[in-house]
């Protein structure tokens, strides 16, 4: 059994995991934000009967995915590197740890961004970063971590 464990450890695709988190981690987080905004816009359009809001809602998801890939690049790379160094797999434990790592890296980056840009500390921004980092870490792991 020990040799199987070492063999699977040697075959772990670290570069693929880091690359996937780097390219898709921020985009997934931004896409989640866009999805939430799109749902509110669709609700508004349905309640008011505005067709223009439906078009804007459809554009919200890819727009926020693109912006998320830019703003979330550093936390996504940090998450990918740590997930790869821990050699996490797509199981309950690995996905939970990926979500926790995503949360921590996103909150740290958000706090640094607030500090360097002289923004006042906002508990709402930290809660938002916690939710987005957790969801992004979990979903990226779900899509791109190797099976155990």
Phi, psi and omega in degrees: 000325180297322180291326177294320179296317179293322181295315179292328178292323179288330183268008182292129185278070184303313183297320179294320180294314180297317179297315180297315178296320181296316183280325190248342183300307179293322180294322178294317177298315177295323177297323177295317177298314179299322179297317179296314179296319179298321179297319178293323179292321177295317177301316178297317181296320180293318181290326183255351179072035182258121181284326181300325179294328178294319178295315178296324179296320179293328179279344183294320184295306180293328179296312180289331175296318178294312179297323178295325179292330177282309183286331183265010183298313183294310178297328179292318177296316178300316179297313180300317180296317180289320178297318180292322180290331176276352180054056181280150180240169180279077173220179184302315182295314181295319180291322177296316179294322177298319178295319179294316179296318177299320178297310184296314182294323180291318179294318179298314179295322178295318178295319177296319178298318177296319182292316183285337180258012178055033172281145175288147180299135180231120177296324179297319179295322178291320177295318178298315178297323178297313182294314182293317179297320179293312180296316181295316178298318180293310183293321178297318176297320180298322182276327193237349177287147177290152177290147181285000000 
